[in-house]
């Protein structure tokens, strides 16, 4: 009896001493832990505009080599860009495969971050895309172009917030988009006006300088006196 107990205790000690994973793991190669996806970071200083487009969309010889055709996160920053009005049509060309809407839609899926800074015909502009938020300033648009651009960008499913500061038909405007709603402002001297409402005009009318009191006096003077009834003094 004592020998049996000793054997049982010996077996229990051996099982406890064995590593848990080694005792019950099935035979097979070890599976390494998945490594985090590397993030591509690109920084340009005073680049040609075409160089930036090629880095984002790919080239004619390598159309699938752009950052937007990849599978990993990326961050691109281009400073001191110099664009002409013709090159700036990138922001308003909706049907082009290399357009602002195509850029934002593809970048949002890859959680890409984009920052472009420079000038358009000598006037400063800036574009920032971080996650689901977009900010653009320095564009020159017509009212039709602004409405078309807003309609196109607000239809992108992943874009939740947007702010566009642009000169529209010669007037500084701010278009905001958040929570599915649009807010449009016309700015004058840095302050918002009431968009869509006619401006108040001050019109001087003839005789207004007389004032209300003088008009009443004239009416009393011009009013004929009542004839006195007979027998009444």
C-alpha positions in Angstrom: 0.0 0.0 0.0 2.8 2.3 0.9 4.6 1.5 -2.4 1.4 2.4 -4.4 1.0 5.7 -2.7 4.6 6.5 -3.4 4.2 5.8 -7.1 1.1 7.9 -7.3 2.8 10.9 -5.6 5.7 10.5 -8.0 3.4 10.6 -11.1 1.6 13.7 -9.7 5.0 15.5 -9.1 6.1 14.7 -12.7 2.9 16.1 -14.3 3.0 19.2 -12.2 6.6 19.8 -13.1 5.9 19.6 -16.8 5.2 22.9 -18.7 1.5 23.4 -19.3 1.9 24.3 -23.0 4.4 21.5 -23.6 2.3 18.9 -22.0 -0.9 19.5 -24.0 0.3 21.3 -27.2 -0.2 19.5 -30.4 2.8 18.7 -32.6 3.4 21.4 -35.3 5.5 24.4 -36.1 5.3 27.4 -33.8 3.2 30.3 -35.2 5.0 33.7 -34.7 3.1 36.7 -33.5 1.9 39.0 -36.3 4.2 42.0 -36.6 2.6 45.5 -36.8 2.3 46.9 -40.3 5.1 49.4 -41.1 4.0 53.0 -41.7 5.4 54.8 -44.7 6.5 58.4 -44.1 7.3 60.8 -47.0 8.4 64.4 -46.7 9.0 66.7 -49.7 10.4 70.2 -49.6 9.7 72.4 -52.6 8.9 69.5 -54.9 7.4 69.6 -58.3 3.6 69.1 -58.3 3.9 66.1 -60.6 6.3 64.4 -58.2 3.8 64.6 -55.5 1.0 63.2 -57.7 3.2 60.3 -58.9 4.0 59.4 -55.3 0.4 59.3 -54.4 -1.2 57.8 -57.6 1.7 56.1 -59.2 3.3 56.8 -62.6 2.5 55.9 -66.2 5.1 53.1 -66.1 4.1 52.0 -62.6 0.4 52.8 -62.1 0.2 50.6 -59.0 3.2 51.9 -57.2 1.6 54.9 -55.5 0.9 55.2 -51.8 -2.8 55.0 -52.5 -2.4 51.5 -54.1 -0.7 50.1 -51.1 -2.0 48.3 -48.1 -0.2 50.0 -45.2 -0.7 53.3 -43.4 1.2 56.3 -44.7 1.9 59.9 -44.0 3.0 62.4 -46.7 3.9 66.0 -46.3 4.8 68.4 -49.1 5.9 71.9 -48.3 6.5 75.0 -50.4 4.5 73.7 -53.4 4.1 76.2 -56.3 1.0 75.6 -58.3 -0.5 77.4 -61.2 -4.3 77.9 -61.7 -4.2 75.1 -64.3 -2.5 72.7 -61.9 -5.0 73.7 -59.1 -7.8 72.2 -61.3 -6.9 69.0 -59.4 -9.1 70.2 -56.6 -12.2 70.8 -58.8 -11.8 68.1 -61.4 -14.4 65.5 -60.2 -14.4 63.0 -63.0 -10.6 62.7 -63.2 -8.9 59.5 -61.8 -6.4 61.8 -60.2 -8.7 64.2 -58.3 -9.1 65.4 -54.8 -12.1 63.2 -54.1 -10.3 60.1 -55.3 -7.3 61.1 -53.1 -9.4 61.5 -50.0 -11.5 58.3 -50.5 -8.4 56.1 -51.0 -6.4 57.8 -48.2 -9.2 57.4 -45.7 -9.4 53.6 -46.3 -5.7 53.3 -45.6 -5.8 55.8 -42.7 -3.4 58.0 -44.6 -2.4 61.4 -43.4 -1.8 64.2 -46.0 -0.5 67.7 -45.6 0.1 70.0 -48.6 1.3 73.6 -48.3 2.3 76.1 -50.8 0.8 78.7 -53.2 -1.6 78.8 -56.1 -0.7 81.7 -58.5 1.2 83.3 -55.6 -1.7 83.0 -53.1 -1.2 80.6 -50.1 -3.1 77.4 -49.9 -3.2 74.4 -47.5 -4.7 71.0 -47.4 -4.8 68.8 -44.3 -6.3 65.3 -44.2 -6.1 63.5 -40.8 -8.3 60.5 -40.4 -11.8 61.5 -41.2 -11.2 65.2 -41.0 -10.4 67.5 -44.0 -9.4 71.2 -44.1 -8.7 73.2 -47.2 -7.9 76.8 -47.5 -6.8 79.1 -50.3 -8.9 77.9 -53.2 -10.5 80.2 -55.8 -13.8 78.9 -57.0 -17.1 79.9 -58.7 -20.3 79.3 -56.9 -21.0 76.4 -59.2 -17.6 74.8 -58.5 -18.1 75.2 -54.7 -21.4 73.5 -54.8 -20.1 70.7 -57.0 -17.0 70.2 -54.8 -19.0 70.1 -51.6 -21.5 67.6 -53.0 -18.7 65.4 -54.2 -16.7 65.4 -51.0 -19.7 65.1 -48.6 -20.7 61.9 -50.5 -17.5 60.1 -49.4 -18.7 57.7 -46.7 -15.6 57.9 -44.5 -15.4 61.7 -44.4 -17.1 63.0 -41.3 -15.9 66.6 -40.9 -14.8 69.1 -43.5 -13.9 72.8 -43.7 -13.2 74.7 -47.0 -12.1 78.3 -47.0 -12.3 79.6 -50.5 -12.7 82.8 -52.5 -16.0 82.3 -54.3 -16.9 84.8 -57.0 -14.6 87.3 -55.3 -16.0 86.8 -51.8 -14.3 85.0 -48.9 -16.5 82.0 -47.9 -16.3 79.2 -45.4 -18.1 75.9 -46.0 -18.4 73.5 -43.0 -19.6 70.0 -43.0 -20.2 68.0 -39.8 -22.8 65.4 -38.8 -24.3 65.3 -42.3 -25.1 69.0 -42.2 -23.7 71.9 -44.2 -23.0 75.4 -42.9 -22.1 78.1 -45.4 -20.8 81.5 -44.5 -19.8 84.6 -46.4 -17.1 86.6 -44.6 -16.5 90.3 -44.7 -13.6 91.8 -42.8 -13.2 88.5 -41.0 -16.8 88.4 -39.8 -19.5 86.1 -41.1 -22.4 87.7 -43.0 -25.8 86.1 -43.3 -25.3 83.9 -46.4 -28.2 83.8 -48.8 -29.9 86.9 -47.5 -29.8 90.2 -49.4 -27.7 93.0 -47.9 -29.5 95.8 -46.3 -29.4 99.0 -48.3 -29.8 102.5 -46.7 -32.0 104.7 -48.9 -32.6 108.4 -48.2 -36.1 109.4 -49.1 -37.0 113.0 -50.1 -38.5 115.0 -47.2 -37.2 112.5 -44.6 -34.9 115.2 -43.1 -38.0 117.1 -42.0 -38.7 114.5 -39.3 -41.9 113.1 -38.0 -42.7 116.1 -35.8 -42.4 118.6 -38.6 -44.6 116.5 -40.9 -47.4 116.5 -38.2 -47.1 120.3 -38.0 -47.5 120.7 -41.7 -50.5 118.4 -41.7 -52.1 120.6 -39.0 -51.4 123.8 -40.9 -52.8 122.4 -44.1 -56.0 121.1 -42.4 -58.9 123.5 -42.8 -60.5 124.9 -39.7 -64.0 123.8 -38.9 -66.7 126.5 -39.5 -68.2 127.9 -36.4 -71.8 126.9 -35.9 -74.4 129.7 -35.6 -75.4 130.8 -32.1 -72.3 129.3 -30.6 -69.6 131.4 -29.3 
